[in-house]
Amino acid sequence: MLEKNKYKNWLLFLLAFFAVNAGCYGEDGITAADFLKLPQGNRATAMGTSFVAFAEGPTSLYWNPAGLATGMFNEGRLVYNDWIEGIYYAYAAYRHRMESGGFGVSVTYLDSGEIVKRDQGREDSGSTYKLQDVAVCVGQGLRVSKYVNAGMCLEFITESADGESINGLAGGLGMQYKKKVNEHYIHTGMSVMNLGTRMGYEDKFPIPAVIRLGIGDELMNERLRGSFETDYYMDGKKMSGGAGMEFRVSPALDLRCGYRFGHRDISIPYGLTAGFGIKYTETVEYNFDYSISSMGDLGIVNRIGFGVKF
């Protein structure tokens, strides 16, 4: 009881913090720390980034911190993302099992690679610089009841470019509900993420706050999962979403596919996703995940990830 009371006090504090900052959003659609929009976790990206209802394990810190409450094991995840135009980013996260849920920590790192400096005439100046972004997130998930999980997180953000840096603080809240209906397990989820301070070198802009709503269904004795998600970005009042499926071929192999929608000005291949997950279990469980996403005219994004449960 004492632990739950402490959790409620933390929740009230965060709600007050977010309420104070809510006025920062919905102005002109320009945001700082845009790397926070990049999806994390190969399972989620392969399923069209429709993961708020099914979020579990370490990557819950990105999608829905309530998912930290799910799972009977400690788990670590490491993901590498070969993005577009030579940009890459990596994600490392750990979820620690607790009696009433779970605690998690994650680090996101983005590197632009070398960018050529150009003068006013756009001529090569002979020197280069980098853009580097880092976000460190901590959170906790709690099993509120047999059917309901709740969670929260805090995130510390740093962006640096050419020797200058800016910092910010954000947070998120989430809930999940799971209920068996006939032979189906219905999952629903909601999260409000990236609410926090404004950032900027001269002018200040809000962090890309997003509201995620999703629903999922498990069929065939939990071998087949389907999910749908809608995302609402508060800064520019923009909506997008995704739909995805996951099929467990065997205890060692999962196949996934999905589609990310809401980008009307981009050619149709944009948003198609697919991937797979492989498990190997001895005294601990090892995971390898791969996902591929179409960026239309910008090309293909490949992501590889490794995990361990113990």
KEKE-3310 file (N, C-alpha, C; in steps of 0.2 Angstrom, whole numbers, plus 5000, padded with zeros to 4 digits):
npx = (5004:5010:5019:5011:5005:5016:5018:5007:5008:5019:5014:5004:5012:5019:5008:5004:5016:5016:5004:5007:5016:5008:5003:5013:5011:5004:5006:5014:5019:5033:5046:5058:5071:5068:5072:5066:5055:5058:5055:5057:5064:5063:5053:5041:5043:5043:5030:5022:5024:5013:5010:5007:4997:5002:5014:5028:5041:5058:5057:5046:5047:5048:5036:5025:5025:5017:5019:5030:5027:5023:5028:5039:5053:5069:5076:5086:5089:5096:5098:5101:5101:5101:5099:5093:5103:5116:5114:5113:5106:5105:5099:5098:5091:5085:5075:5069:5063:5050:5041:5028:5028:5038:5054:5063:5076:5083:5093:5095:5103:5108:5117:5123:5133:5147:5145:5147:5153:5146:5149:5141:5139:5136:5147:5160:5167:5178:5178:5170:5156:5146:5130:5123:5112:5105:5096:5091:5081:5070:5059:5044:5033:5017:5007:4991:4979:4972:4969:4973:4987:4998:5009:5024:5036:5052:5062:5078:5086:5098:5104:5117:5127:5140:5149:5140:5127:5111:5098:5085:5069:5058:5043:5032:5016:5006:4994:4987:4975:4969:4959:4951:4940:4928:4937:4947:4960:4959:4968:4970:4977:4985:4995:5003:5016:5032:5030:5035:5049:5053:5065:5080:5092:5092:5079:5065:5057:5044:5045:5042:5027:5016:5001:4996:4985:4978:4973:4972:4972:4973:4974:4971:4976:4985:4995:4993:4994:4986:4986:4981:4984:4983:4991:4993:5000:5004:5010:5009:4996:4994:4990:4994:4997:4996:4996:4997:5004:5008:5014:5017:5027:5034:5040:5052:5052:5046:5035:5033:5023:5018:5010:5013:5003:4996:5004:5002:5008:5018:5025:5017:5024:5030:5030:5028:5031:5041:5047:5056:5058:5069:5072:5082:5084:5091:5098:5095:5086:5089:5088:5086:5082:5075:5071:5063:5060:5050:5055:5050:5054:5066:5072:5077:5075:5085:5085:5093:5093:5096:5093:5091:5084:5082)
npy = (4994:5006:5008:5010:5022:5031:5030:5036:5049:5053:5053:5063:5074:5074:5076:5089:5096:5093:5100:5113:5115:5113:5124:5126:5120:5117:5128:5133:5122:5120:5111:5107:5095:5085:5072:5064:5059:5048:5031:5018:5001:4986:4977:4984:4994:4985:4982:4992:5003:5002:5001:5005:4999:4986:4987:4982:4977:4984:4994:5000:5012:5021:5020:5018:5019:5011:4998:4994:4987:4974:4957:4944:4944:4951:4962:4967:4978:4982:4992:4996:5008:5011:5025:5038:5047:5045:5046:5040:5031:5025:5014:5010:5000:4995:4984:4982:4969:4971:4968:4974:4978:4986:4993:5005:5010:5020:5024:5035:5039:5049:5053:5063:5061:5068:5084:5096:5112:5127:5142:5159:5159:5146:5138:5126:5127:5120:5114:5104:5099:5091:5085:5080:5071:5067:5057:5053:5042:5038:5027:5020:5006:5000:4987:4990:4983:4967:4968:4981:4992:5005:5019:5029:5041:5050:5061:5066:5078:5082:5092:5095:5105:5109:5113:5120:5118:5112:5110:5100:5094:5082:5072:5057:5049:5034:5021:5004:4992:4976:4962:4947:4941:4930:4920:4929:4940:4956:4971:4987:5004:5019:5033:5048:5057:5065:5078:5093:5105:5119:5121:5128:5137:5150:5156:5148:5132:5120:5103:5088:5084:5070:5061:5045:5032:5016:5000:4982:4964:4947:4932:4914:4906:4916:4916:4924:4942:4957:4975:4992:5009:5027:5042:5058:5073:5086:5099:5103:5100:5088:5072:5055:5037:5019:5002:4985:4968:4952:4936:4921:4909:4898:4893:4899:4909:4924:4932:4948:4962:4978:4994:5011:5026:5042:5051:5061:5067:5060:5047:5031:5019:5023:5020:5006:4992:4978:4963:4952:4941:4932:4919:4912:4900:4895:4894:4907:4919:4923:4936:4940:4953:4960:4973:4982:4997:5006:5022:5029:5039:5042:5031:5015:5010:5001:4991:4983:4973:4967:4957:4952:4941:4937)
npz = (5000:5004:4994:4983:4986:4986:4972:4967:4972:4965:4952:4953:4954:4942:4933:4937:4933:4919:4916:4918:4907:4896:4889:4879:4867:4851:4843:4831:4824:4823:4830:4843:4846:4837:4834:4843:4838:4830:4828:4840:4843:4835:4834:4836:4825:4814:4814:4809:4817:4827:4842:4855:4862:4864:4870:4879:4890:4888:4878:4880:4886:4876:4869:4878:4894:4903:4899:4905:4916:4912:4911:4917:4918:4919:4907:4893:4879:4863:4850:4833:4821:4804:4796:4785:4772:4778:4791:4808:4821:4838:4851:4867:4880:4896:4907:4923:4933:4945:4961:4960:4947:4935:4932:4922:4911:4898:4884:4870:4855:4843:4828:4815:4807:4797:4792:4779:4781:4774:4765:4763:4749:4747:4745:4748:4763:4768:4780:4793:4803:4816:4820:4835:4846:4861:4872:4888:4897:4911:4920:4927:4928:4934:4940:4941:4943:4939:4926:4922:4918:4923:4920:4920:4915:4914:4905:4900:4889:4877:4864:4852:4842:4832:4843:4851:4863:4869:4881:4888:4897:4898:4899:4902:4902:4904:4900:4900:4895:4897:4892:4892:4880:4875:4865:4863:4866:4871:4869:4874:4873:4879:4878:4883:4878:4878:4884:4890:4893:4883:4870:4862:4853:4850:4847:4856:4856:4856:4863:4853:4857:4859:4858:4860:4854:4855:4849:4851:4846:4850:4843:4839:4850:4855:4845:4834:4831:4830:4827:4829:4828:4832:4831:4838:4835:4845:4843:4830:4827:4820:4813:4812:4810:4812:4807:4810:4810:4819:4818:4826:4821:4826:4842:4841:4831:4825:4813:4805:4800:4792:4791:4789:4790:4785:4779:4767:4756:4751:4741:4738:4742:4754:4771:4771:4780:4788:4795:4806:4821:4831:4842:4855:4867:4882:4898:4899:4888:4872:4860:4843:4832:4817:4806:4792:4783:4772:4765:4755:4742:4748:4751:4759:4776:4787:4802:4815:4830:4846:4860:4878:4890:4907)
capx = (5000:5014:5022:5006:5004:5021:5017:5001:5011:5023:5009:5001:5018:5020:5002:5005:5022:5013:4999:5011:5019:5004:5002:5019:5010:4999:5007:5016:5021:5040:5048:5065:5072:5064:5074:5061:5049:5060:5052:5062:5062:5062:5046:5037:5043:5041:5022:5020:5024:5007:5013:5005:4993:5006:5021:5031:5049:5062:5055:5040:5049:5047:5029:5020:5028:5013:5021:5036:5024:5022:5034:5042:5060:5073:5077:5090:5088:5101:5095:5105:5097:5104:5094:5094:5108:5121:5112:5112:5105:5106:5094:5099:5086:5084:5069:5071:5057:5049:5036:5022:5028:5045:5058:5066:5080:5085:5097:5094:5109:5108:5123:5122:5139:5151:5141:5151:5151:5146:5148:5135:5138:5135:5153:5163:5172:5184:5178:5164:5153:5141:5124:5122:5107:5105:5090:5091:5074:5069:5052:5041:5026:5014:5001:4986:4974:4973:4968:4976:4994:4999:5016:5026:5043:5055:5067:5083:5087:5103:5106:5123:5129:5146:5152:5135:5122:5105:5096:5078:5067:5051:5040:5026:5011:5003:4989:4985:4970:4969:4953:4949:4933:4928:4944:4951:4963:4959:4972:4970:4983:4985:5000:5005:5023:5036:5028:5040:5051:5055:5072:5082:5098:5090:5071:5063:5052:5042:5047:5036:5023:5012:4996:4995:4979:4979:4969:4975:4969:4977:4970:4974:4980:4990:5000:4992:4992:4984:4985:4980:4986:4983:4995:4991:5006:5001:5013:5006:4989:4995:4988:4996:4995:4999:4993:5002:5002:5013:5012:5022:5027:5036:5042:5058:5052:5040:5035:5029:5022:5013:5010:5012:4999:4996:5009:4998:5012:5023:5023:5013:5028:5032:5026:5027:5036:5041:5053:5056:5062:5072:5073:5086:5083:5095:5096:5092:5083:5092:5083:5088:5076:5077:5065:5064:5054:5051:5054:5048:5060:5072:5075:5075:5079:5086:5086:5094:5092:5098:5090:5092:5080:5085)
capy = (5000:5012:5009:5013:5029:5034:5030:5041:5056:5054:5054:5070:5079:5074:5079:5096:5098:5093:5105:5120:5116:5112:5129:5127:5116:5119:5135:5134:5116:5119:5108:5105:5088:5081:5065:5060:5056:5042:5025:5013:4994:4983:4973:4990:4997:4981:4981:4998:5007:5002:4997:5008:4994:4979:4989:4978:4977:4990:4999:5003:5019:5026:5019:5018:5017:5006:4992:4991:4983:4968:4953:4941:4943:4957:4962:4972:4978:4986:4993:5000:5010:5014:5029:5040:5052:5044:5047:5034:5032:5019:5014:5004:5000:4989:4984:4977:4967:4972:4965:4977:4980:4986:5000:5005:5016:5020:5030:5036:5043:5051:5056:5065:5061:5074:5089:5101:5119:5131:5150:5162:5157:5139:5135:5122:5131:5116:5111:5100:5098:5086:5086:5074:5071:5061:5057:5048:5041:5033:5026:5015:5004:4997:4983:4993:4978:4961:4970:4988:4994:5012:5020:5036:5042:5057:5061:5072:5078:5086:5092:5098:5106:5114:5115:5122:5113:5115:5104:5100:5089:5080:5066:5054:5045:5029:5016:4999:4988:4969:4958:4941:4941:4924:4917:4934:4945:4963:4976:4994:5008:5026:5037:5055:5057:5071:5084:5096:5111:5122:5121:5131:5140:5157:5155:5142:5128:5115:5096:5085:5080:5066:5057:5039:5028:5010:4994:4976:4958:4941:4926:4908:4905:4921:4916:4930:4948:4963:4981:4998:5015:5033:5047:5065:5077:5092:5105:5105:5097:5083:5065:5049:5031:5013:4995:4979:4961:4948:4929:4917:4903:4893:4897:4903:4913:4928:4936:4954:4967:4984:5000:5018:5030:5049:5055:5061:5070:5055:5041:5025:5014:5025:5017:4999:4989:4971:4961:4945:4940:4925:4918:4906:4899:4890:4897:4914:4920:4928:4938:4944:4956:4964:4977:4986:5001:5010:5029:5031:5042:5043:5024:5010:5010:4994:4991:4977:4973:4961:4957:4946:4940:4933)
capz = (5000:5004:4987:4978:4988:4983:4965:4966:4973:4959:4947:4954:4953:4935:4930:4938:4929:4912:4915:4917:4901:4891:4884:4875:4861:4846:4840:4824:4821:4823:4836:4844:4847:4832:4834:4848:4834:4827:4832:4844:4844:4829:4834:4835:4818:4809:4814:4807:4823:4830:4847:4861:4866:4865:4872:4884:4890:4889:4873:4883:4888:4870:4867:4883:4900:4907:4897:4910:4921:4910:4910:4923:4918:4918:4900:4890:4872:4860:4843:4829:4815:4798:4794:4778:4771:4782:4798:4811:4828:4842:4856:4872:4886:4901:4911:4929:4936:4952:4963:4958:4940:4933:4932:4916:4909:4891:4881:4863:4853:4835:4825:4808:4802:4795:4788:4776:4782:4768:4766:4761:4742:4747:4743:4753:4767:4770:4787:4794:4809:4817:4825:4840:4850:4866:4877:4893:4900:4916:4921:4931:4927:4940:4939:4945:4944:4935:4919:4920:4920:4922:4920:4919:4914:4914:4900:4899:4882:4875:4857:4851:4835:4831:4849:4856:4865:4872:4885:4890:4901:4896:4903:4898:4906:4899:4903:4896:4898:4893:4894:4888:4877:4872:4864:4861:4871:4868:4872:4872:4876:4878:4881:4882:4878:4876:4887:4894:4892:4877:4868:4856:4853:4851:4849:4860:4852:4861:4861:4849:4861:4855:4861:4856:4856:4851:4851:4848:4847:4850:4841:4838:4856:4856:4840:4829:4834:4825:4831:4826:4832:4830:4834:4837:4837:4848:4841:4823:4826:4815:4815:4808:4813:4809:4808:4810:4812:4821:4818:4829:4817:4831:4848:4840:4825:4824:4807:4806:4794:4794:4786:4793:4786:4787:4775:4761:4751:4750:4737:4742:4746:4760:4776:4772:4785:4788:4799:4810:4827:4832:4850:4857:4875:4887:4904:4897:4882:4868:4854:4837:4828:4811:4803:4786:4782:4766:4766:4748:4737:4752:4751:4764:4782:4790:4809:4818:4837:4850:4867:4882:4896:4912)
cpx = (5004:5017:5018:5005:5009:5020:5012:5004:5015:5019:5006:5006:5019:5014:5002:5010:5019:5008:5002:5013:5015:5003:5008:5017:5004:5000:5008:5019:5029:5042:5055:5065:5068:5066:5070:5056:5051:5058:5058:5059:5060:5055:5041:5037:5041:5033:5019:5019:5017:5008:5011:5001:4997:5012:5022:5038:5052:5060:5049:5041:5048:5039:5024:5023:5024:5016:5027:5033:5023:5029:5037:5049:5063:5075:5081:5089:5093:5099:5100:5101:5101:5099:5096:5100:5114:5120:5111:5110:5104:5101:5096:5094:5087:5078:5070:5064:5056:5042:5029:5022:5035:5047:5062:5071:5082:5089:5096:5100:5108:5114:5122:5128:5142:5146:5146:5148:5151:5146:5142:5133:5137:5141:5156:5168:5178:5184:5171:5162:5148:5135:5123:5117:5107:5099:5091:5084:5074:5062:5050:5034:5023:5008:4995:4980:4976:4973:4971:4983:4994:5007:5018:5034:5046:5061:5072:5086:5093:5104:5112:5125:5135:5148:5147:5130:5116:5102:5088:5076:5060:5049:5034:5022:5008:4998:4988:4980:4970:4963:4952:4942:4932:4935:4949:4954:4963:4963:4970:4975:4982:4991:5001:5012:5026:5033:5033:5042:5052:5062:5074:5088:5097:5083:5070:5057:5050:5045:5041:5032:5018:5007:4995:4989:4979:4975:4972:4971:4973:4972:4974:4979:4986:4996:4999:4990:4991:4983:4984:4981:4985:4987:4993:4997:5003:5003:5010:4999:4989:4993:4991:4994:4998:4995:4998:5000:5009:5011:5018:5022:5029:5038:5048:5058:5045:5041:5031:5029:5018:5014:5009:5009:4999:5001:5006:5002:5017:5021:5021:5018:5030:5027:5026:5033:5036:5047:5052:5060:5063:5074:5077:5086:5087:5093:5093:5089:5086:5088:5087:5082:5079:5070:5067:5058:5056:5050:5053:5054:5066:5075:5073:5079:5079:5088:5088:5095:5094:5095:5092:5087:5083:5082)
cpy = (5006:5013:5012:5020:5033:5035:5036:5048:5058:5056:5061:5075:5080:5077:5087:5099:5098:5099:5112:5121:5115:5117:5130:5124:5119:5125:5135:5127:5115:5117:5108:5098:5083:5073:5060:5057:5049:5036:5021:5006:4991:4979:4979:4992:4992:4980:4988:5004:5008:4998:4999:5003:4988:4981:4985:4978:4984:4996:5002:5011:5024:5026:5021:5015:5012:4999:4989:4987:4975:4964:4950:4940:4950:4956:4968:4972:4983:4986:4998:5002:5014:5018:5032:5045:5051:5045:5041:5035:5025:5020:5008:5005:4994:4990:4979:4976:4969:4969:4967:4979:4980:4993:4999:5011:5015:5025:5030:5041:5043:5055:5057:5063:5067:5078:5094:5108:5123:5138:5152:5160:5150:5135:5131:5126:5127:5113:5108:5101:5093:5088:5079:5076:5065:5062:5051:5047:5036:5033:5020:5013:5000:4993:4986:4988:4972:4963:4977:4989:5001:5013:5027:5036:5049:5056:5067:5072:5083:5086:5097:5099:5111:5117:5119:5117:5116:5108:5105:5094:5088:5074:5063:5050:5040:5024:5010:4995:4981:4965:4953:4941:4935:4921:4922:4937:4952:4967:4983:4998:5015:5029:5044:5056:5064:5078:5087:5103:5113:5122:5125:5135:5148:5157:5148:5139:5122:5108:5093:5081:5076:5062:5051:5035:5022:5004:4988:4970:4952:4935:4920:4906:4910:4920:4922:4936:4953:4969:4987:5004:5022:5038:5054:5069:5084:5099:5108:5103:5092:5076:5060:5043:5025:5007:4990:4973:4957:4941:4925:4910:4897:4897:4901:4908:4917:4932:4942:4958:4972:4989:5006:5023:5037:5053:5056:5064:5066:5049:5035:5020:5016:5022:5010:4996:4981:4969:4954:4946:4933:4924:4911:4905:4894:4892:4904:4914:4925:4930:4942:4947:4960:4967:4981:4990:5005:5018:5032:5033:5042:5036:5020:5011:5003:4995:4984:4978:4967:4962:4951:4946:4935:4934)
cpz = (5000:4998:4983:4980:4985:4976:4963:4967:4967:4953:4947:4952:4945:4931:4931:4933:4921:4911:4914:4910:4895:4886:4879:4868:4857:4843:4833:4821:4821:4830:4837:4846:4843:4832:4839:4844:4830:4831:4835:4844:4838:4829:4832:4827:4813:4809:4813:4812:4827:4837:4854:4865:4868:4869:4879:4884:4890:4884:4875:4884:4882:4869:4872:4889:4904:4905:4901:4915:4919:4909:4917:4923:4917:4910:4897:4882:4869:4853:4839:4823:4810:4795:4787:4778:4776:4789:4802:4818:4832:4848:4861:4878:4890:4906:4916:4932:4943:4954:4961:4951:4937:4932:4925:4915:4902:4889:4873:4861:4845:4833:4817:4804:4801:4790:4785:4778:4775:4769:4763:4753:4741:4744:4749:4757:4769:4777:4788:4801:4810:4821:4829:4845:4855:4871:4882:4897:4906:4918:4925:4928:4933:4937:4944:4947:4939:4927:4917:4923:4919:4923:4919:4918:4913:4909:4900:4892:4881:4867:4856:4844:4835:4837:4853:4857:4869:4876:4887:4894:4899:4900:4899:4903:4901:4903:4898:4899:4894:4896:4889:4886:4873:4871:4862:4867:4868:4872:4870:4876:4875:4882:4879:4883:4876:4878:4891:4892:4885:4876:4862:4858:4854:4852:4852:4856:4857:4858:4858:4854:4857:4860:4857:4859:4851:4853:4847:4849:4846:4848:4841:4844:4857:4851:4835:4833:4829:4829:4826:4830:4829:4834:4833:4840:4839:4845:4834:4822:4820:4817:4810:4812:4810:4811:4807:4812:4814:4821:4821:4825:4821:4837:4847:4835:4825:4817:4808:4800:4796:4789:4791:4788:4789:4784:4768:4755:4749:4746:4741:4745:4753:4765:4777:4776:4786:4793:4802:4816:4828:4839:4850:4864:4877:4894:4904:4890:4878:4862:4849:4833:4822:4808:4797:4785:4776:4767:4759:4744:4741:4753:4757:4770:4785:4798:4811:4826:4840:4857:4871:4888:4901:4919)
residu = (MET:LEU:GLU:LYS:ASN:LYS:TYR:LYS:ASN:TRP:LEU:LEU:PHE:LEU:LEU:ALA:PHE:PHE:ALA:VAL:ASN:ALA:GLY:CYS:TYR:GLY:GLU:ASP:GLY:ILE:THR:ALA:ALA:ASP:PHE:LEU:LYS:LEU:PRO:GLN:GLY:ASN:ARG:ALA:THR:ALA:MET:GLY:THR:SER:PHE:VAL:ALA:PHE:ALA:GLU:GLY:PRO:THR:SER:LEU:TYR:TRP:ASN:PRO:ALA:GLY:LEU:ALA:THR:GLY:MET:PHE:ASN:GLU:GLY:ARG:LEU:VAL:TYR:ASN:ASP:TRP:ILE:GLU:GLY:ILE:TYR:TYR:ALA:TYR:ALA:ALA:TYR:ARG:HIS:ARG:MET:GLU:SER:GLY:GLY:PHE:GLY:VAL:SER:VAL:THR:TYR:LEU:ASP:SER:GLY:GLU:ILE:VAL:LYS:ARG:ASP:GLN:GLY:ARG:GLU:ASP:SER:GLY:SER:THR:TYR:LYS:LEU:GLN:ASP:VAL:ALA:VAL:CYS:VAL:GLY:GLN:GLY:LEU:ARG:VAL:SER:LYS:TYR:VAL:ASN:ALA:GLY:MET:CYS:LEU:GLU:PHE:ILE:THR:GLU:SER:ALA:ASP:GLY:GLU:SER:ILE:ASN:GLY:LEU:ALA:GLY:GLY:LEU:GLY:MET:GLN:TYR:LYS:LYS:LYS:VAL:ASN:GLU:HIS:TYR:ILE:HIS:THR:GLY:MET:SER:VAL:MET:ASN:LEU:GLY:THR:ARG:MET:GLY:TYR:GLU:ASP:LYS:PHE:PRO:ILE:PRO:ALA:VAL:ILE:ARG:LEU:GLY:ILE:GLY:ASP:GLU:LEU:MET:ASN:GLU:ARG:LEU:ARG:GLY:SER:PHE:GLU:THR:ASP:TYR:TYR:MET:ASP:GLY:LYS:LYS:MET:SER:GLY:GLY:ALA:GLY:MET:GLU:PHE:ARG:VAL:SER:PRO:ALA:LEU:ASP:LEU:ARG:CYS:GLY:TYR:ARG:PHE:GLY:HIS:ARG:ASP:ILE:SER:ILE:PRO:TYR:GLY:LEU:THR:ALA:GLY:PHE:GLY:ILE:LYS:TYR:THR:GLU:THR:VAL:GLU:TYR:ASN:PHE:ASP:TYR:SER:ILE:SER:SER:MET:GLY:ASP:LEU:GLY:ILE:VAL:ASN:ARG:ILE:GLY:PHE:GLY:VAL:LYS:PHE)
# end
